[in-house]
Amino acid sequence: MSPGHHCPECAYKAKSSGTLKTHAALKHDLGVKWWFCYKGSCDYKAKLNTSIIKLKANVHDIGVVWKHHKCEYKTKQQGHLTNHYDRHHNSD
């Protein structure tokens, strides 16, 4: 048998037990810790806290707002700010 950690549910192999634990939680709901939104009547739940953070920013307008230092542009996602900069300010 090859070294590594084997998933009991599928053919997935991981180099570390932590990676296998993450796989089992995300793919098979084994040992998953659920994160909840708790905003008003929102009943959204996710396996990753980052999904809740994105939901709160994109749906409920809660959280980080990325602002451009050269203009009034603002966004909820850093990638959108980078795209804005590349399109509008890259030659500055």
trRosetta pair geometry for C-beta under 8 A, 3 or more apart (Angstrom, degrees):
i j d omega theta_ij theta_ji phi_ij phi_ji
2 13 7.3 6 90 -145 118 159
4 13 4.5 47 127 178 144 109
4 14 6.3 157 -177 72 99 35
4 15 6.0 -61 -123 -99 92 38
5 13 6.8 142 71 -162 46 61
5 14 4.6 -28 65 65 103 90
5 15 7.4 1 17 88 94 7
5 16 6.8 -20 4 117 134 14
5 17 5.3 155 -90 -90 158 55
5 19 7.4 145 56 69 129 90
5 20 4.1 -94 117 -42 130 147
6 12 7.5 141 -157 88 50 55
6 13 5.5 -25 -98 -105 65 78
6 20 7.7 26 54 -124 11 136
7 10 5.1 -3 98 54 133 72
7 11 7.3 15 54 66 107 10
7 12 4.1 40 -1 62 135 98
7 13 7.3 -119 -2 -71 83 34
7 14 7.5 85 -48 -11 87 101
7 20 6.3 -168 -77 -152 73 95
7 23 6.1 -92 -86 114 125 129
7 24 6.2 175 -132 -79 97 88
7 27 7.9 -14 -145 74 152 136
7 28 7.5 150 -171 -14 120 144
8 24 7.8 36 32 -112 87 122
9 24 7.0 129 12 -126 124 83
9 27 7.5 176 85 109 136 108
9 28 4.6 130 35 -104 171 152
9 30 7.1 -167 -29 -27 136 137
10 27 7.3 -69 13 134 140 141
10 28 7.5 -163 -8 -63 107 124
12 20 7.6 151 118 -125 110 77
12 23 5.6 -164 138 170 154 151
12 27 7.5 122 -21 49 157 165
14 17 7.5 132 97 -91 124 17
14 19 3.9 -176 -166 97 130 109
14 20 4.0 -156 37 -61 141 79
14 23 6.1 -158 -59 -3 131 139
15 19 6.3 45 49 32 70 148
16 19 4.7 96 61 6 86 101
16 20 7.0 -150 97 -3 47 86
17 20 5.5 -54 -149 39 37 114
17 21 6.2 43 150 -25 68 104
18 21 5.5 -50 -147 32 32 114
18 22 6.6 32 153 -17 63 102
19 22 5.7 -52 -151 35 33 111
19 23 6.4 37 150 -20 65 105
20 23 5.5 -52 -148 37 33 115
20 24 6.2 34 155 -20 67 106
21 24 5.8 -53 -145 36 29 111
21 25 6.4 27 155 -17 63 108
21 31 6.4 -65 -158 92 88 143
22 25 5.9 -58 -149 38 29 110
22 26 6.1 15 161 -9 67 113
23 26 6.2 -66 -141 44 24 100
23 27 5.6 -10 175 11 66 121
23 28 7.8 36 135 8 68 100
24 27 6.7 -63 -120 52 17 91
24 28 5.2 -47 -160 50 57 114
24 30 4.0 -56 162 64 105 116
24 31 6.1 42 108 37 118 107
25 28 7.6 -27 -55 57 7 70
25 29 7.0 31 -158 -126 42 20
25 30 6.2 -100 -77 68 45 58
25 31 5.5 -77 -81 83 93 79
25 32 4.1 132 -154 -92 88 74
25 33 7.3 -14 -147 12 140 65
25 47 6.0 151 146 -167 98 123
26 32 7.6 133 -59 -104 34 111
26 47 5.7 147 -105 123 64 154
26 48 7.8 21 -99 -47 104 103
29 32 5.1 -61 -151 -6 53 135
29 47 8.0 -119 -105 -94 66 127
32 47 5.3 -64 -157 -128 121 101
33 47 7.6 103 66 -156 54 60
34 45 5.0 0 -175 180 113 122
34 46 7.3 135 -157 67 66 29
34 47 6.8 -50 -107 -96 55 49
35 45 6.6 153 77 -161 46 67
35 46 5.1 -28 63 66 100 81
35 47 7.3 90 16 -174 94 3
35 48 6.9 -55 17 98 136 19
35 49 4.9 166 -96 -92 160 59
35 51 7.1 141 70 63 128 95
35 52 4.7 -107 132 -32 124 137
36 43 8.0 -42 -152 -160 100 44
36 44 7.4 142 -154 89 54 55
36 45 5.1 -26 -97 -104 69 86
36 52 7.3 52 88 -110 13 134
37 42 4.3 -61 99 114 142 123
37 43 7.4 176 40 -149 114 2
37 44 4.4 57 -23 60 131 95
37 45 7.3 -115 -10 -74 80 44
37 52 5.9 -170 -89 -142 63 95
37 55 6.0 -83 -101 109 117 138
37 56 6.8 168 -144 -70 91 87
37 60 7.7 147 -172 -26 120 144
38 42 7.4 -15 47 71 12 100
39 42 4.6 21 67 25 83 132
39 56 6.6 147 -41 -114 143 88
39 60 4.9 -35 162 -109 168 157
39 62 7.0 -155 -99 -5 141 147
40 60 8.0 177 13 -120 111 121
42 55 7.9 145 177 151 145 126
42 59 7.6 119 -115 117 141 137
42 60 7.1 -66 -41 -67 155 125
44 52 7.5 156 112 -112 110 74
44 55 5.6 -164 112 -163 158 161
46 49 7.6 158 90 -80 114 18
46 51 3.6 -153 -174 87 160 133
46 52 5.4 -157 37 -49 127 78
46 55 7.3 -174 -29 -18 137 135
47 51 7.2 59 49 15 56 143
48 51 4.6 100 72 -7 89 101
48 52 7.7 -159 102 -2 55 80
49 52 5.5 -51 -159 34 46 113
49 53 6.5 49 145 -21 72 101
50 53 5.4 -48 -147 35 39 115
50 54 6.4 39 153 -18 67 103
51 54 5.8 -53 -148 38 32 110
51 55 6.3 36 151 -22 64 106
52 55 5.5 -51 -146 35 33 114
52 56 6.3 33 156 -19 65 105
53 56 5.9 -55 -149 35 28 110
53 57 6.5 23 154 -14 63 108
53 63 6.1 120 -169 -121 77 152
54 57 5.8 -59 -148 40 31 108
54 58 5.8 8 164 -3 69 117
55 58 6.3 -68 -133 49 23 96
55 59 5.3 -17 -177 18 66 121
55 60 7.1 42 137 3 71 102
56 59 7.0 -54 -104 53 14 86
56 60 4.9 -45 -150 52 53 118
56 62 4.1 -60 168 70 101 108
56 63 5.1 107 105 -30 106 122
57 60 7.6 10 -19 57 9 74
57 61 7.3 32 -162 -124 35 20
57 62 6.4 -98 -78 72 42 52
57 63 4.0 -72 -78 61 90 131
57 64 6.4 -25 -104 49 132 70
57 76 4.4 146 160 -172 111 120
57 77 7.6 127 124 -62 142 71
58 76 5.8 157 -80 114 63 155
58 77 7.9 22 -76 -48 103 106
63 76 7.3 69 83 -153 105 98
64 76 7.1 114 89 -157 72 60
65 74 5.3 18 168 177 107 119
65 75 7.3 155 -162 77 67 26
65 76 6.3 -45 -111 -96 62 56
66 74 6.5 162 84 -157 49 65
66 75 5.2 -21 61 66 101 79
66 76 7.2 136 14 -133 90 5
66 77 6.9 -60 11 83 132 18
66 78 5.4 150 -79 -94 154 55
66 80 7.3 148 63 67 133 92
66 81 4.3 -96 130 -46 135 142
67 73 7.4 148 -155 92 52 56
67 74 4.6 -20 -100 -103 72 96
67 81 7.9 8 43 -115 5 131
68 71 5.2 4 96 53 126 78
68 72 7.6 15 59 65 100 11
68 73 4.3 30 13 64 129 99
68 74 7.1 -136 5 -73 76 50
68 81 6.2 179 -70 -150 87 98
68 84 6.3 -104 -67 108 139 133
68 85 6.7 175 -123 -75 117 88
68 89 7.5 166 -169 -15 132 152
70 89 5.5 119 66 -120 152 145
70 92 6.8 123 -143 74 162 178
71 88 7.4 -44 5 127 154 139
71 89 7.5 -149 -8 -66 116 126
73 81 7.3 146 122 -123 114 74
73 84 5.3 172 156 174 158 154
73 88 7.7 135 -34 57 153 155
75 78 8.0 168 91 -72 112 17
75 80 4.0 -140 171 93 161 127
75 81 5.3 -158 43 -57 123 79
75 84 7.0 -179 -23 -20 136 138
76 80 7.4 45 53 31 55 141
77 80 4.6 88 73 1 94 105
77 81 7.3 -163 98 -6 52 84
78 81 5.5 -54 -156 34 40 114
78 82 6.5 43 149 -20 69 102
79 82 5.5 -50 -150 34 36 114
79 83 6.5 37 152 -17 66 103
80 83 5.6 -51 -148 37 34 112
80 84 6.3 40 150 -23 65 104
81 84 5.5 -50 -148 34 32 115
81 85 6.4 35 153 -20 64 104
82 85 5.7 -53 -150 34 31 112
82 86 6.4 29 154 -18 65 106
83 86 5.7 -55 -147 37 32 110
83 87 6.3 22 158 -12 66 110
84 87 6.1 -65 -148 42 27 105
84 88 5.8 -22 173 20 66 118
84 89 7.6 33 131 8 72 106
85 88 6.9 -79 -128 54 17 82
85 89 5.0 -56 -152 55 60 112
85 90 6.4 98 143 -64 69 75
86 89 7.9 -12 -31 54 10 70
86 90 5.0 32 -145 -57 41 129
87 90 7.3 91 5 -8 11 111
89 92 4.8 -29 -170 0 74 126
